[in-house]
Amino acid sequence: MDVPAEPQHIITNPPLIETNRVLGSFFLNLGSTLTAREYQRTAREFFTLLQVEVNGPAELRRHHIIAYRRWLEGRGLANKTIQKKLSAIASLCKFLAEAGLVERDITFGVQRPRTENRRETADFSDENVRKILVALNPKSYSPALHRAVLAVGFFTGLRSAEIRGLRLKNLGMVNGIRVLNLQIKGGRRHEIPLHPFVISAIDQHIETMRRRGFKLDDPEHVLLPSRGNNQPLMAEALSYILKSAMERAGIRQDDFRRHSPHSMRASFAGHLLNTVEARLEDVQAAMGHANPATTQRYNKRKKGHERSPVFRIEF
């Protein structure tokens, strides 16, 4: 398993060396590198928000957790996203309590939002996916990056965090076929072949990075970095890329469903199961699901109103 680097500047007060050591142990103890990175980002966000009032874990109180939850809600984040962030903080606080840095689990009793989102995540029709992908002219860095991000999203079905966590080392060749090999949700290894469109988009993006002076000899270099540095895209940046692409393509949001980066994964599943009519077990393998029922739930197109029996009423 890849070991994540120890977090930097999560707590910046110089005397708190022992606290940072315990924090580092917490992240190293997580079973998934991907999870460790997401938990690090959440912890950094949490302590940055409270840095004026809190110098370390011993000063944390339950009202700080509640304040963080309300801040997340004020940003308009999806309930599931808030749930994940609060779960990360809860796990961290329990670990700190066991290390004697917090008197008890201060997250106990803190209410979390209901798991269902106000609006269901929608997928994109095949026609709209084509509109999104042709609306970019990848001659400069940002369009090339955006095209590569969208190509990976729509043609590999990876989750948002998995796309953002990709490194150059995840690109490879197996039996003459270009593939991505990475660790996905649950700590499992996953390998997916790359469609020619994705290969073209990634190669063009890498070439634009090379022209801008990125040091691409390091296999740990982020494949899809933020503009001007070797840091992964934030979740908000991925949402912005998709939203901008939708605007360029003239695609409007549905009134009762929302489009998010996860819509690309849903579109991947819907296209394979309906348009291509691929076997369920093959789509399950492509998506990295342990259970075929999970794959079926991604098939949003079965719920399409255009198939409703309502239109067959003949009163």
C-alpha positions in Angstrom: 0.0 0.0 0.0 1.2 3.5 -0.8 1.9 5.4 2.4 0.6 9.0 2.4 3.0 11.7 3.4 2.6 13.0 7.0 0.3 16.0 6.9 1.8 19.4 6.9 0.5 22.4 8.8 -2.7 20.8 10.1 -1.9 22.3 13.5 0.7 25.0 13.3 1.3 26.0 16.9 5.1 25.1 17.4 4.7 23.5 20.9 2.2 20.9 19.5 4.9 18.6 18.1 3.3 15.5 19.9 -0.1 16.4 18.5 1.2 16.5 15.0 2.9 13.2 15.6 -0.4 11.6 16.7 -2.2 13.2 13.7 0.4 11.7 11.4 -0.1 8.3 13.0 -3.9 8.6 12.5 -3.5 9.2 8.7 -0.9 6.5 8.3 -3.3 4.0 10.1 -6.0 4.5 7.5 -6.4 1.5 5.2 -6.7 3.5 2.0 -4.3 6.1 0.6 -7.2 7.8 -1.0 -9.2 8.0 2.2 -6.1 9.3 4.0 -5.8 12.2 1.5 -9.4 13.1 1.9 -9.2 13.0 5.7 -6.1 15.2 5.6 -7.9 17.8 3.6 -10.9 17.7 5.9 -8.8 18.0 9.0 -6.8 20.9 7.5 -10.1 22.6 6.6 -11.5 22.0 10.1 -8.5 23.3 12.0 -8.1 26.3 9.6 -11.7 27.3 10.3 -11.1 27.2 14.0 -7.5 28.5 14.2 -8.5 31.8 15.8 -10.2 30.1 18.7 -8.5 26.7 19.0 -4.8 26.1 19.4 -5.0 22.3 19.6 -7.2 19.3 20.3 -7.3 19.9 24.1 -9.3 23.0 23.4 -11.8 21.4 21.1 -15.4 21.3 22.3 -18.7 19.9 20.9 -19.8 23.4 19.8 -16.8 23.6 17.5 -18.0 20.4 15.7 -21.5 22.0 15.4 -20.0 25.2 14.1 -18.1 23.3 11.5 -21.3 21.4 10.4 -23.2 24.7 10.1 -20.3 26.2 8.1 -20.5 23.2 5.7 -24.3 23.6 5.4 -23.8 27.3 4.7 -21.6 26.4 1.7 -24.5 24.5 0.2 -22.7 21.1 0.1 -24.7 18.0 -0.5 -25.8 16.1 2.6 -23.6 13.1 1.7 -20.6 15.3 1.4 -21.3 16.8 4.9 -21.8 13.3 6.3 -18.4 12.2 5.0 -16.6 15.2 6.4 -18.2 14.9 9.8 -17.4 11.1 9.8 -13.7 12.0 9.1 -13.7 14.5 12.0 -15.5 12.0 14.3 -12.8 9.3 13.5 -10.0 11.8 14.1 -11.5 12.9 17.5 -11.9 9.3 18.7 -8.3 8.6 17.8 -7.2 11.7 19.6 -9.2 10.7 22.7 -7.5 7.3 22.7 -4.2 9.1 22.6 -5.2 11.2 25.6 -5.2 14.5 23.7 -9.0 14.9 24.0 -10.9 14.0 27.2 -13.7 12.2 25.4 -15.4 11.8 22.0 -16.7 15.4 21.6 -18.6 14.4 18.4 -21.0 12.2 20.3 -24.5 13.5 20.0 -23.7 16.0 17.2 -26.6 15.7 14.7 -25.7 14.9 11.1 -27.8 15.7 8.0 -30.0 13.0 6.7 -28.2 11.0 4.1 -30.6 11.5 1.2 -29.9 14.6 -0.9 -32.6 17.2 -1.6 -32.1 16.5 -5.3 -31.1 13.2 -6.9 -27.9 13.1 -8.9 -28.8 13.0 -12.6 -26.8 11.4 -15.4 -26.2 12.9 -18.9 -27.7 11.6 -22.1 -25.3 10.4 -24.8 -26.1 13.5 -26.8 -25.3 15.8 -24.0 -22.0 14.0 -23.3 -21.0 14.6 -26.9 -21.9 18.3 -26.6 -19.8 18.6 -23.5 -16.7 17.0 -25.0 -16.7 18.9 -28.3 -17.3 22.3 -26.6 -13.6 22.5 -25.5 -10.7 23.6 -27.7 -7.7 22.2 -25.9 -4.9 24.5 -27.2 -3.9 26.0 -23.9 -3.4 24.6 -20.4 -6.8 25.0 -18.8 -8.9 23.7 -21.8 -6.5 20.8 -22.1 -6.8 20.0 -18.4 -10.6 20.3 -18.4 -10.9 18.0 -21.5 -8.6 15.4 -19.8 -10.7 15.6 -16.6 -14.0 15.2 -18.4 -12.6 12.4 -20.6 -11.4 10.5 -17.6 -14.8 11.1 -15.8 -17.0 10.0 -18.7 -14.9 7.2 -20.1 -13.6 5.5 -16.9 -16.4 6.0 -14.4 -14.0 6.9 -11.6 -15.3 8.7 -8.6 -14.4 12.4 -8.0 -11.8 11.7 -5.4 -10.2 9.0 -7.5 -9.9 11.3 -10.5 -8.4 14.1 -8.4 -6.0 11.6 -6.7 -4.5 10.2 -10.0 -0.7 10.3 -10.3 1.5 9.8 -13.4 2.5 6.4 -11.9 -1.2 5.2 -12.3 -0.7 5.3 -16.1 0.6 2.1 -17.7 0.5 -0.6 -20.3 -0.9 -4.1 -20.0 -0.7 -6.5 -23.0 -0.3 -3.5 -25.3 -3.3 -1.7 -23.9 -3.1 1.7 -22.1 -4.7 1.4 -18.6 -5.1 3.2 -15.4 -4.2 1.2 -12.3 -5.1 2.7 -9.0 -6.5 2.2 -5.5 -10.2 2.9 -5.3 -12.8 3.1 -2.6 -12.5 0.3 -0.1 -8.8 0.1 -0.6 -9.1 -2.3 -3.6 -6.8 -2.2 -6.6 -8.6 -1.3 -9.8 -7.5 -1.4 -13.4 -9.4 0.0 -16.3 -8.4 0.2 -20.0 -8.4 3.7 -21.6 -10.6 4.6 -24.5 -8.7 6.2 -27.4 -10.4 9.5 -26.7 -9.1 9.4 -23.1 -5.6 8.6 -24.3 -5.6 11.5 -26.7 -6.9 13.9 -24.1 -4.4 12.8 -21.4 -1.5 12.9 -23.9 -2.4 16.4 -25.0 -2.8 17.5 -21.4 0.6 16.1 -20.5 2.2 17.9 -23.4 0.7 21.2 -22.3 2.1 20.5 -18.8 5.5 19.8 -20.2 5.5 23.1 -22.2 4.6 24.9 -19.0 7.6 23.5 -17.2 6.0 20.9 -15.0 8.6 18.4 -13.8 7.1 15.2 -15.1 10.0 12.8 -14.4 8.5 12.2 -10.9 6.0 9.3 -11.0 4.3 10.8 -8.0 3.4 13.9 -9.9 -0.3 14.7 -9.9 -1.8 13.7 -13.3 -4.5 16.4 -13.3 -3.0 19.2 -11.1 -4.3 22.6 -10.1 -3.2 25.3 -12.4 0.4 26.3 -11.8 1.3 23.7 -9.1 1.6 20.0 -8.3 -1.4 19.8 -6.0 -4.6 17.8 -6.7 -7.7 19.6 -7.8 -10.1 20.4 -5.0 -13.6 18.9 -5.2 -15.0 22.4 -5.9 -12.6 22.7 -8.8 -13.9 19.5 -10.4 -17.5 20.8 -9.9 -16.5 24.1 -11.6 -15.0 22.2 -14.6 -18.1 20.2 -15.2 -20.5 23.2 -14.6 -18.4 25.4 -17.0 -18.5 22.6 -19.6 -22.3 22.4 -19.3 -22.7 26.1 -19.8 -20.5 26.0 -22.9 -22.6 23.1 -24.3 -25.9 24.9 -23.5 -27.0 22.2 -21.0 -29.3 23.4 -18.2 -29.7 21.9 -14.8 -32.8 19.8 -14.2 -35.3 21.4 -11.7 -35.5 18.4 -9.4 -32.2 16.6 -10.0 -28.7 17.9 -9.8 -25.6 17.4 -12.0 -22.4 16.9 -10.1 -19.1 15.2 -10.9 -20.7 12.0 -9.8 -23.1 12.4 -12.8 -20.1 11.4 -15.1 -19.9 8.0 -13.3 -23.7 7.6 -13.6 -23.5 8.4 -17.3 -20.7 5.9 -17.7 -22.9 3.1 -16.2 -26.0 4.2 -18.0 -24.3 4.3 -21.4 -22.8 0.9 -21.0 -25.9 -0.8 -19.6 -28.4 0.8 -22.0 -26.8 2.1 -25.2 -24.1 -0.5 -25.5 -26.1 -3.2 -23.7 -22.9 -4.5 -22.1 -23.2 -7.4 -19.6 -23.9 -6.4 -16.1 -20.9 -8.3 -14.7 -18.6 -6.5 -17.2 -20.0 -3.1 -16.2 -19.6 -4.1 -12.5 -16.0 -4.9 -13.1 -15.4 -1.7 -15.0 -16.9 0.3 -12.1 -15.0 -1.6 -9.4 -18.2 -2.7 -7.6 -18.2 -5.7 -5.2 -21.9 -6.1 -5.7 -23.8 -6.1 -9.0 -26.8 -4.5 -7.2 -24.7 -1.4 -6.6 -24.0 -1.2 -10.4 -27.7 -1.5 -11.1 -28.5 1.5 -8.9 -26.3 3.7 -11.1 -28.5 3.0 -14.0 -30.5 6.3 -13.9 -31.9 5.8 -17.4 -34.3 3.1 -16.2 -36.0 5.9 -14.3 -36.4 8.1 -17.3 -39.8 9.8 -17.6 -39.8 9.2 -21.4 -40.5 5.5 -20.6 -43.3 6.2 -18.2 -46.6 4.4 -18.8 -48.3 7.7 -18.2 -47.8 8.5 -21.9 -49.9 5.4 -22.9 -53.0 6.7 -21.2 -55.9 6.9 -23.7 -58.9 8.3 -21.8 
